[in-house]
Amino acid sequence: MISFGSDNHAGIHPLVIEAIAAANSGFTPAYGGDPWTEMLRGTLKSEFGPHAIGVPVFNGTGANVVAYASCLKRYEGAIVAEKSHVDVDECGAPERVGGFKLLTVPTKDQKLTPAKIREKLARRGDTHAIQPRMISITNSTELGTVYSIAELKALGDFARAEGLLFHVDGARLANAAVSLGCSLKECTTDVGVDVLSFGGTKNGLLGVEAVIGLSERFVRDYGEDLRYTHKQSMQLASKMRFFSTQLLALFDGGKGKELWRRNATHANAMASLLLSEVAKLAKSGLTLTQEVQANALFVRVPKKIVSPLQSKFSFYTWDESEAENGFVVVRWMTSFQTSESDVRAFVAELARLL
């Protein structure tokens, strides 16, 4: 079944499989003592700046927990958007495993702003309150929206001024960077991000993400913490070469233009194609609930078409608050594996049902 449910539903990019196979030869030291991981250390500095250090991890939840736990004390918290992935889709792992609190901020577009964050700073110094220590955003967000460079810089400047750390959950950072037309460094290090959860699984890898310390202050103050937290959080792989080689393939891929950019460019382009085709059906009761900026569409549709459409194409119902009125909001997501024919077949069936 063709899926518009999640970019997690896509397979592994062939170049990544080739990279894994190429690393599967002979013996090499475990736990990061291999030449692929050493090469990755240099690549991260090339991609993100001279201070960058990073460790591969198994999944996005693990990446966020390791990033947080490396620099937050037990009485400190991270300020996040309400209903962000780390808030509602990680089964309480930051609280349960990391032992610190998420301080949530209501927002319609999943974006934080300095003004919204400031409201969470009122009780700093109060013994009875969790102390805010980190700003943590998702880019692109759970609603497919993308922070502009100006918005990111405003958050970075605010974090510095207020003595806060700045973290980005970048499960779909590649899609955000393509949308912005910039490098990975320009939308992270250059705007003041201290630590990054970098996504690979949604962009063609076999279950690999990375926690990357970016700023000089993070590396100086928390670099050792990252090393030990990596192990204590059960995210240190023994056969690290098979993780590092995938990230190396994503940053290069051997075809000139970075594989992360090629994959994300295609996924975003398929979302744009889907948007243009859906726009032709606007008179049939379809309404976008969010601006399409990356590789996701959130669309208000007649509830009666959802089950018939899901019988042929996989996707998720996102919001059923209007179900009694006959409408629901669904999420349609594209990936590097989505083809133009997939999009046109989906829209044809959608049009038939409408």
C-alpha positions, 0 to 999 in steps of 0.5 A, a space after each residue: 500500500 502506498 503510504 502518505 502516513 509518515 516519512 518513517 514508512 519509507 524504506 532505506 535509501 539504496 546508497 545507505 544500504 551500499 554504505 552499510 555493505 561496504 562497512 561490513 568487512 573485516 574487524 574493527 574496534 567497537 564503540 566508536 573506535 572505528 575509522 568510519 566514526 573517526 571520519 564522521 567526527 571530521 565530517 560533522 565539523 565540516 557540516 556544522 562548524 569547528 566546535 561540532 562534536 556528535 554521537 550516533 544514537 538509535 532513535 529520535 527519542 533517544 537523541 532528545 533524551 541524551 541531548 537534554 540529559 547532557 546539560 540539564 540538572 534534575 531541577 531544571 526544565 526545557 521550554 517546548 511547544 505544547 503538543 510538540 513531538 517531545 511533549 506528546 509522542 515520546 511516552 514521557 521519556 524525557 521525564 521518566 528517563 531523563 528525570 527533568 520536566 518539560 515546560 509547555 507553551 501553547 501555540 497554534 503553529 508549533 513555533 516558540 517566540 521570545 515573548 512566549 518563552 518569557 512567560 515561563 521565566 517568571 519563577 526563576 530563582 524560586 525554590 518551589 519551581 522547576 528552573 527553565 534552562 533550555 529552549 527546545 524547538 522542532 524544525 520542521 515542526 509537528 505541523 510541517 511549519 518551518 522557522 525562518 532564519 530570522 525567527 531562529 536567530 531571534 531565539 538564539 539571541 534571546 537564549 544567550 541574553 537569558 542564559 538559556 541553552 538552545 536545542 533543536 529537535 531536528 528529526 526533519 531538519 533536512 526538510 527545513 533546510 531545503 525549505 529555507 534554501 540554506 545549509 545545515 550550519 546556517 539554520 543551526 550553528 550560525 543562529 545560536 543553536 547549542 545542541 541538535 538532535 539530527 534526524 536520519 531515519 525519516 530521510 533514508 537511514 536505517 534507524 540512526 540519528 545523532 546528537 550534535 553539540 554545536 556551540 563552543 560553550 556546549 562543547 566546553 561545559 557539556 562535552 564530557 557529559 554528552 560522552 557519558 550520557 550517551 552510554 548511560 542512556 543506553 544509546 551507545 552502539 557496539 558496532 558503531 561503524 554501521 551507524 556512522 557509515 550511514 550518517 557519512 552517506 547522508 552527508 555525502 552519498 558519493 554523488 556530489 550534492 549531499 544525500 540529505 539535501 537530495 532526499 529532502 528536496 524530493 520529499 518537499 517537492 512531492 508535498 508541493 505537487 500534492 498541494 497543487 493537485 489538492 488545490 484543484 479540489 478546494 471546492 469539494 470541501 478541502 481546507 488547509 489548516 497549516 501553510 505547507 512549508 516542508 513535506 507535510 499537508 494538514 487538511 480538513 476533509 469530509 469525515 466520510 471519505 477517510 475510511 474509503 481513502 485509507 483502504 487504499 492509501 495509508 495516512 493518519 487522522 490528526 484532529 477529530 474535534 469537528 467530527 460531529 460536524 462531519 469533518 476531520 483534519 488529516 495529515 498527508 506526508 511525503 518522503 524521498 520514496 514518494 513518486 509523482 505517480 503515487 501523488 497522482 494516484 492518491 489525488 485521483 482516488 481522493 477526487 473520486 470519493 469527493 
